[in-house]
Structure formats: C-alpha cells, structure tokens
Amino acid sequence: MVKVDVKHIDAFSSIPEKGNPAGVVLNGDDYTEKQMLAIAAAVGFNETAFVVSSNVADFRIRYFTPGHEINLCGHATMGTVYALRMNGLLEQSDFIIETNVGLLPIHVHEENNQLLITMQHAKPEFQPFKGSRSDLAASIGLREEDLHTTYPIVYGSTGIWTLIIPIKELASFEKMNPVTENFPSVLTEMPKASLHPICFEVRDDENDMHARHFSSPYSGTIEDAVTGTASGVMGAYYKTFVNKDMALPATLIVEQGHEINRDGRVYVHVKEELEQLDISISGTAVYVKSIDVEIE
C-alpha cells in the first residue's frame, strides 16, 4: 500500500467547511495517472489536484474527479496555489500554470489580511442548446415554466464546457433535485457536460448572480459547491446575452453553495482585448486539514 498526503483546502471562502473543498497533492510526479485517479476516488471530493513538473510553465496541475481526469478546475486551482504558498513552495506573485487547456497566468496578492488568488481563463465559447426545455427542467427537478424565457440556454466554456440555464426566481434553487443519470440523454449535443443553473435574483444585494452546479454522471459526483470555471462562463454570458452595453472592465460577484451549506463567492473579471472577451476569476482559500489516503 502507498500512503498519500492530501491537503484539504476550501476555496472561494476564508471559513473552513464553507466554499468548495479540493484535495491537493503537492508531489504529483510521484504517482501514475492510474494512481491519481485512485487517490481522487479515495478522497471523494469533486476534484483533487496534482502538482506535476512542466517544461513550459512554472508547474503543471492535473485535475481528477473520482471518475476521470478533467481539463480544468477553478476551485482546485485556487486550492493548489494556496497549498503551495502555505507550504513555502511558491514565493512569486505572478506565474504560469500548465493545464490541459493551455497555459494560464496566475496572480496572488494580500488583501484585507487574506491571500487573494486571480486565475486567467481560456477565451469564452458558446454553443446553442437544441434539446427539450421541459426535459431539461425535469432533469433538475423543476418545471419548464421555472426557466427564464428572456435569456438563452447555451453551452459555455472558458476552459471546460457547462450548460448555462437561466432560472426566473431564486426560490427555485431550493427546489432543485438533480436526476443526474438523465443528463446525457437531455444534453444531446454534449452528453458529458455539467449543468449550471443561474439566476439574477440574489441572496446578498452586493452580489450579481446566484448559481448551483450539477456534475456530469461520468464524474462520479453530484453537485459542485462553488464553481470557478462555470463562474467564468457566467461573466462572459452576462456580457454577451444579458447586458451587452456593460462598460468594461467590470467585476461581477457570483454567489453559490448556499443550498448545501457551503456558501462561497467568486469574483469574475470581464475585460475586452482585441475584440474578444477576456475572463479571469479571483477568490480566497483556507486550509482545513491533511488527509492520509492509502492506495495500492
């Protein structure tokens, strides 16, 4: 048996057991891909990140759900950077990480006695959802009339694909009950995408959008507490479909996780460069504990 030290970091919150839990393995080069998957399954979080060496960046991060490797994960990136900094393995404020979606700049600085981590996202992409609105609503435990009719349902990506589903009322979020096994048959264009219901009615007046995130059944998890990559998509969605005249640069605040008592907050920065939207996100993180995992 091999014993593995996994750092439990909660991202997008400064309070332990809030925000989104990530597992972080700082010595990822010591494990094979098969072992990484086994470690992620043993930890059981939505994502566990592995720091590995890179020939083209300061380091590389690989991200695993309990079911498979994914290309990018916002909260696990935040957790990894925090864990590296906490353990004295990362001193610089600006650096580049290698991911499966390419090279992404990261910036860290102290703000209000907290480490604030800013992560660049890939360029936004959108594709139309052409499936059944009623089947989609049923797959998250709602009725078709709960879906917003003003704004489109679209697949969006700033590094990983998710389906953005605008919902009329905040009250609907407490009623959501995902039937995860039905997702692939509803998402005919992208059967492995996750579902990301959003709302412009919020719990906290200083925030701009509310969200939940339901994982693909292929990931081995049900719900992501506070989702960095999908929050990035929300920023691009807001500028593209909701408020095209929004002055840039702008920062939008996304609230998520309240329905499962993991409330957190993501700051989404929207800029425009060379007539393309440029998306980055910021958030805090906090160390919770070390987890000893044994694998074969």
C-alpha positions in Angstrom: 0.0 0.0 0.0 1.1 3.5 -0.8 0.3 6.3 1.7 -0.5 9.7 0.2 -0.6 13.1 1.9 -3.6 15.1 0.6 -4.2 18.7 1.7 -7.9 19.6 2.1 -8.3 23.2 1.1 -11.6 25.0 0.9 -11.7 27.5 -2.0 -13.8 30.6 -2.5 -14.2 31.1 1.2 -12.0 32.1 4.2 -14.0 29.9 6.6 -13.2 26.2 6.9 -16.1 23.9 5.8 -17.5 26.6 3.6 -16.8 27.2 -0.1 -15.7 24.3 -2.2 -13.4 21.5 -0.9 -10.5 20.5 -3.0 -7.9 17.8 -2.4 -4.3 18.9 -3.3 -1.3 16.5 -3.8 1.9 18.6 -3.9 4.1 15.7 -5.1 2.1 14.6 -8.1 5.2 13.5 -10.0 5.4 10.5 -7.6 2.2 9.0 -8.9 1.0 7.4 -12.1 -2.2 8.5 -13.8 -4.0 5.4 -12.6 -2.8 6.1 -9.0 -4.0 9.8 -9.3 -7.5 8.5 -10.2 -7.4 6.1 -7.3 -6.4 8.9 -5.0 -9.2 11.2 -6.2 -11.7 8.4 -5.7 -10.4 7.7 -2.2 -10.6 11.4 -1.3 -14.1 11.7 -2.7 -14.1 15.5 -3.4 -15.5 16.7 -6.7 -11.8 17.4 -7.7 -8.4 16.5 -6.4 -5.4 18.4 -8.0 -1.9 17.1 -8.5 1.1 19.4 -8.9 3.5 18.0 -11.5 6.6 19.4 -13.2 6.3 21.3 -16.5 8.7 22.1 -19.3 6.7 25.1 -20.5 5.4 26.7 -17.3 6.3 27.1 -13.6 4.4 23.9 -12.9 1.5 21.9 -14.2 -1.8 21.0 -12.5 -3.7 17.8 -13.3 -7.3 17.6 -12.1 -9.2 14.4 -11.3 -12.8 13.8 -10.3 -13.5 10.4 -8.6 -14.4 9.2 -12.1 -12.0 10.7 -14.6 -9.5 13.4 -15.4 -10.8 16.8 -16.4 -9.1 19.6 -18.3 -9.5 22.5 -15.8 -11.0 23.3 -12.4 -11.2 26.7 -10.8 -11.6 25.9 -7.2 -8.9 23.2 -7.3 -6.5 25.7 -8.9 -7.2 28.1 -6.0 -6.7 25.3 -3.5 -3.4 24.2 -5.2 -1.9 27.7 -5.2 -2.9 28.3 -1.6 -1.4 24.9 -0.5 1.9 25.7 -2.4 2.1 29.1 -0.8 1.2 27.7 2.7 4.0 25.1 2.4 6.6 27.6 1.3 6.8 26.2 -2.2 5.7 29.2 -4.1 7.1 32.7 -3.4 6.4 34.7 -6.6 3.3 36.7 -7.1 2.9 36.1 -10.8 3.5 32.8 -12.5 2.2 30.5 -15.3 0.5 27.1 -14.8 0.2 24.4 -17.5 -3.2 22.8 -17.8 -4.9 20.6 -20.4 -6.5 23.7 -21.8 -3.2 25.5 -22.2 -1.0 28.0 -20.2 -2.8 30.2 -17.8 -1.4 33.2 -15.8 -2.0 33.3 -12.1 -1.6 36.3 -9.8 -1.6 36.3 -6.0 -1.6 39.2 -3.5 -2.6 40.0 0.1 -5.8 41.9 0.5 -7.5 42.5 3.9 -5.1 40.1 5.5 -6.1 37.3 3.1 -4.4 35.8 0.1 -6.4 36.7 -3.0 -5.8 34.4 -6.0 -6.6 35.5 -9.5 -6.8 32.9 -12.3 -6.9 33.6 -16.0 -9.4 31.6 -18.1 -9.4 30.4 -21.6 -11.3 32.5 -24.2 -15.1 32.1 -23.9 -17.0 29.9 -26.3 -20.8 29.4 -26.6 -22.9 26.8 -28.5 -26.7 26.6 -28.6 -28.7 24.1 -26.7 -31.2 22.5 -29.0 -32.8 19.9 -26.8 -36.1 19.8 -24.9 -36.6 22.6 -22.4 -39.2 20.5 -20.5 -36.9 17.5 -20.2 -34.0 19.8 -19.1 -36.1 21.4 -16.4 -37.3 17.9 -15.2 -33.7 16.7 -15.0 -33.0 19.3 -12.2 -36.4 18.8 -10.5 -38.1 21.9 -12.0 -40.9 22.7 -14.4 -40.4 24.3 -17.8 -42.1 27.4 -16.6 -39.4 27.9 -14.0 -36.9 28.5 -16.8 -36.2 32.1 -17.8 -37.6 32.9 -21.3 -35.7 36.2 -21.9 -32.2 34.7 -21.9 -30.9 31.7 -23.9 -29.9 28.3 -22.6 -26.4 27.7 -24.0 -23.3 25.6 -23.6 -20.5 27.8 -22.5 -16.8 27.3 -21.9 -13.8 29.3 -20.5 -11.8 26.0 -20.3 -14.4 23.4 -19.6 -18.0 23.0 -21.0 -21.1 23.5 -18.9 -24.8 24.3 -19.8 -25.9 27.7 -18.6 -29.6 27.5 -17.6 -31.2 30.9 -16.6 -33.8 30.5 -14.0 -36.6 33.0 -13.2 -36.7 33.0 -9.4 -34.2 32.4 -6.6 -36.8 30.3 -4.8 -36.5 27.6 -7.4 -32.9 26.8 -6.4 -34.1 25.3 -3.1 -36.4 23.0 -5.0 -33.8 21.7 -7.4 -33.2 17.9 -7.2 -31.0 16.7 -10.0 -31.7 13.4 -11.8 -28.1 13.0 -12.8 -28.5 9.8 -14.8 -30.8 11.6 -17.2 -28.3 14.4 -18.1 -26.6 12.6 -21.1 -29.9 11.9 -22.8 -31.0 15.5 -22.4 -27.7 17.0 -23.4 -27.7 15.5 -26.9 -25.0 17.9 -28.2 -22.6 17.5 -25.3 -23.6 14.4 -23.2 -20.7 14.8 -20.8 -21.4 18.5 -19.9 -22.4 19.6 -16.5 -25.5 21.7 -15.7 -25.2 25.2 -14.3 -28.5 26.9 -13.4 -28.1 30.7 -12.8 -30.3 33.5 -11.5 -30.1 37.3 -11.4 -32.1 37.4 -8.2 -29.6 37.1 -5.3 -29.4 36.4 -1.6 -26.9 39.2 -0.9 -27.5 42.6 -2.5 -23.9 43.2 -3.3 -23.7 40.1 -5.5 -24.7 40.0 -9.1 -25.7 36.4 -9.8 -26.7 33.2 -8.0 -25.8 29.6 -9.1 -25.8 25.9 -8.5 -23.7 23.3 -10.4 -24.7 19.7 -11.1 -22.0 17.4 -12.2 -22.0 15.0 -15.2 -22.8 11.5 -14.1 -19.4 10.5 -15.6 -17.6 12.5 -12.9 -18.7 10.3 -10.0 -20.1 13.3 -8.1 -23.5 15.1 -7.8 -23.0 18.7 -7.1 -20.1 21.2 -7.0 -20.4 23.7 -4.2 -18.8 26.8 -5.7 -17.6 26.5 -9.3 -14.8 28.7 -10.6 -14.7 27.7 -14.2 -18.5 28.0 -14.6 -18.5 31.3 -12.8 -16.0 32.5 -15.5 -18.6 31.4 -18.1 -21.2 33.3 -16.2 -19.2 36.5 -16.6 -18.9 36.0 -20.4 -22.6 35.0 -20.6 -23.7 38.2 -18.7 -21.8 40.5 -21.1 -22.9 38.5 -24.2 -26.5 37.9 -23.5 -27.7 39.9 -20.5 -26.1 43.3 -20.6 -24.3 43.8 -23.9 -23.8 47.5 -23.0 -22.0 46.8 -19.7 -18.9 49.0 -19.5 -15.6 47.1 -19.4 -13.5 46.3 -17.5 -16.1 45.1 -14.9 -16.1 42.7 -11.9 -19.2 40.6 -11.2 -19.7 38.7 -8.0 -21.2 35.2 -8.1 -22.7 33.6 -5.0 -23.0 29.8 -4.8 -23.3 26.9 -2.4 -25.9 28.2 0.0 -28.4 25.4 -0.7 -25.9 22.8 0.6 -24.5 25.0 3.4 -21.2 25.6 1.5 -21.8 29.2 0.6 -18.9 30.9 -1.2 -18.2 33.8 -3.5 -16.3 34.1 -6.8 -15.2 37.5 -8.3 -15.4 37.4 -12.1 -13.4 39.9 -14.0 -14.5 40.7 -17.6 -12.3 42.7 -19.9 -12.0 43.0 -23.7 -8.8 42.5 -25.6 -8.5 42.5 -29.4 -12.4 42.5 -29.7 -12.5 39.3 -27.6 -13.8 38.9 -24.1 -11.0 38.2 -21.5 -12.2 36.4 -18.4 -10.4 35.8 -15.1 -11.7 35.0 -11.6 -10.5 35.7 -8.1 -11.1 34.1 -4.7 -9.8 33.2 -1.4 -9.0 29.8 0.2 -8.4 28.3 3.6 -6.5 25.2 4.8 -8.8 22.7 6.6 -6.6 19.6 7.3 -4.3 16.9 5.9 -5.9 13.6 4.8 -3.9 10.4 4.7 -5.0 8.2 1.8 -3.8 4.7 1.1 -3.8 3.2 -2.4 -2.4 0.1 -3.9 
